Each structure stands twice: as structure tokens, then as C-alpha cells.
Amino acid sequence: MSNGNVELKKEGAVGWQEKLGLVFPNPATILFILTIIFVIISGPLTGKSFPEIIQFWGKGFISLYPFSMEIILLFLTGYALAITPVFQKTIRSLAEKPQSSPQAALYLAAVSIFLSWFNWGLGIIGGILLARETARELHAKGKTVNYSLLITSGCAGLVVWETGLSGVVPLYLAEKGHFFSKIIQLLPLSQTVLSPANIITSLLLVIIIPIVCYLLHPKGGVPLTQEQLQAEGLEEGSRGDRGPVKVIAERLERSTTLNVIMGLVALIAMIMVFSGGGNLNLKNYLFIALLLGISIRKEPMDYPPDFAKGTKLLWFVAPILVMFAALQGVINLSGLGEGIGKWLAGISSSGTYPVTTFILAAITNLLVPVTGAQWMVEGNFILSGAKAVNASIPATVLAFGYGAAWAKLIQLFFLLPWLGVTEVRVKDVAKYFSIIALASLIIFLGSLLIFW
């Protein structure tokens, strides 16, 4: 996928989505602006000297460097799972099920949300691949389709992006000694992702959002274009005929036995971890996803090239994570974050604080649609504010995830690399995402006000 292709899709935006793009520049640009602003205002507001503020900036980068790398690995391991031959074979089988385009819209949304709950990389990438394959199957059957709605439905897993089993914030807070352990200790997934309130919310989303996608389908459809039929970019590429094995090293590189052994070792290791009292957290989740991605491939050397492909889709994420880690040092080490936490507590009660968090997370995710980067900066004062008003910490964490996920339905920047390989334009999917955003907003806010 070329950068030019992505730019072409950006230019296709129209209406309020286009205006949003005119107001909000590239997240990296916003980051530079925010860094300059906070470096300038932190000193006068906190009484710290300019050299101290610069020192805080450097310390912030160092303190959260491991977390930044974990976020990147979370995406890459999910991507590598989504393009395995096993998963793609499953997709081809699933694509044969729908018999009409409206039925496919409902079906794709349900599958995308279900998969995304377990792994958001698998759900979004797999959802797009399934949407494309389903559209092709319907075309082959002589059916007309609404391709842009099917692609939107394949991306419906965005609604559980941050609050499923691969939600970066809940997983991170389930680790002992996490960065925010001075405010709250270990927060197990049983209190967040696996809590009854979040399970109910997730079930409502997996039922209601597919119905919304079904109802959004217009009466008619159009045949797929040749460009849409031939679009490629996320599938696993063919390894080609590499000829007979000539040396021992090559025999080992092609050994399926090694992959099977690796999978068994990983399985035994995880059984020992959990039987010994371990819990599912970010590090354990990454270990499972990494070893699963390796073990379900045919040969050991199949994994590195696929893993490397995923890095091409992280061109805007990695530097943003690192720079936001530095920015949080300025905000939190200077004392500015403590003041923000007190302000949030001052405008909320214990019952309304999660809603306040939802609104804050949604607004800031519109600026920078990378949730891990958001949490680096905001986590400290959000949790401090929750403790100050005695609000539910699990509800606050989930509210942050709901807000960040909801914003991704509005600010489609994060989807541009995926849309660039589907041969649909941003303007074609934006109108559908807007309705999905409205429906999910009702569910999210209702969940925070009723279930917590």
C-alpha cells in the first residue's frame, strides 16, 4: 500500500468529516503543538523552572518506554494472527454464508465485534478481509452489494476496541507494578473487561450494532468494480516455490515440527503461569498472541515476514507513543496533572465521574486516535480524580475505553491505512459510521449510568 493511496482516500472525505479533517491535523503535528504548549505553561502554573520542565520531559520518555513497546507489539501480534493461512481459510469459509448484501451487513458486524472483543487487530483486519471476500462471493452469485456498508460493517469491531480482552488499558492495569501503582494497585480483568456490567454492554453492542447495519442497508445495490474485485494489500502473500531443501539450515527453517513443539511449549508455559496464581495481563496476553501466531504457521520463517508487514501500518503510531510518554512526564512530574485531577473531581460526583471521563477520552481521542498514548498522559490525573470523589475505578477505566473507542467511529484517521486497500472512499463509509456512533453512544452512556 502506497502513501499516495492513503492520501487519495483522505481527499475523498466530504461534509462534516472533511471539516473535521480541516480542523484536526495529523496526530503527530498535534503532538508537537501540545508539547510546546505544555512546556511553556507548566513552569508558570507549577512554579518549576524551564530546565526542570525539560528534565521532566526526558524522564517521562524513559519511564514509559516499555509500555510504548508493548502497545506496538499488541498491534503487530494481532495483525500477524489475522493474516495466518489458517485464519484466511476460515474467512473464505465464512464468506460463503450470507445470501444477500443486507444479510451480509448484519453478519459482518457481528463477526467483527465478536473477534475484536478477543483481539482488536484480529477483529478489524479480519473483518475487512471478510467483508471483501463476502462481497466477492455475492458478486460471483450475481448479487448486487452495498460495498461501502459491508466494509463499514467489517470495521464495526471498533466499538469494543478498548474494552475487550485485548484492551490495552485494562490489560496494563492488571500487571503488578504498573506505572500508576501509586494510585491504584493491581486491577484484575474480573473487575473491568470481565465484569458483569462490561459483559452486558458488550452483548448489547454485538446484538444492536449488527441490527443497525442491517437497517442501514438501502434497497438496492451495485455490482463491484474491477478495482474492488482485484483489491489486495492485507492478505498473506504467496511464498512461491522455493525448490528442494539443499542444506541443514534450510531444512530447519522449513520444519513444521519445530512450530508444533514451540506451540506445545507455549501451552505448557501458560498453563503453569495461570495454575501458579498468575493472571491475564498485558505481558501474558502478548506472550499468548506471539506464540500462537508462530505455532499455527507451517514453518518457523513464515512468521517474521508477516510480522514485518504489520510494521508498515504503524508509520504514525510508534513516534506518537514515544513522544506522548515524554509529554506525560512534563504534565505529571511538574504537578500539573495533579491540578487537572482536582479540577475533574471538582466538576463531578462519584456517580457522574465515569461520564466525565468518557467525554474527556472521546475529545482527546479525536485529537490523537492512539489510546495507549492518551492513557500515558491522562491516566494519572483521571485515576487521581476518581479517587478524590470516591468514584468506581473499574467504571472509570471502562469509561475511558468506551470514550476512546467511540471517538474512533468519528475520527476515521486510524482506519485510513485499511480503507486504502479496500477501494472505498472515506465519504462512502463516514455516513454509516456516524449512525453506528450514535447507536453506540446511547449504549455506552446507558451502561455507565445504569450498570455502575
Secondary structure, DSSP 4 states (H G I P E B T S, - for coil): --HHHHHHHHHT--HHHHHHHHHS--HHHHHHHHHHHHHHHHHHHHT--HHHHHHHHHHHHHHTHHHHHHHHHHHHHHHHHHTSHHHHHHHHHHTTS--SHHHHHHHHHHHHHHHHHH-HHHHHHHHHHHHHHHHHHHHHTT--B-HHHHHHHHTGGGGGTTTSTT-HHHHHHTSTT-TTTTTS----GGGTTTSHHHHHHHHHHHHHHHHHHHHH--S--BPPPHHHHH--SSSPPP-----S--SHHHHHHT-HHHHHHHHHHHHHHHHHHHHTT----HHHHHHHHHHHHHHTSSSGGGHHHHHHHHHGGGTTHHHHHHHHHHHHHHHHHTTHHHHHHHHHHHT--TTTHHHHHHHHHHHHHHH---HHHHHHHHHHHHHHHHHHTT--HHHHHHHHHHHHHHHHTT-GGGGHHHHTTTT--HHHHHHHHHHHHHHHHHHHHHHHHHT-
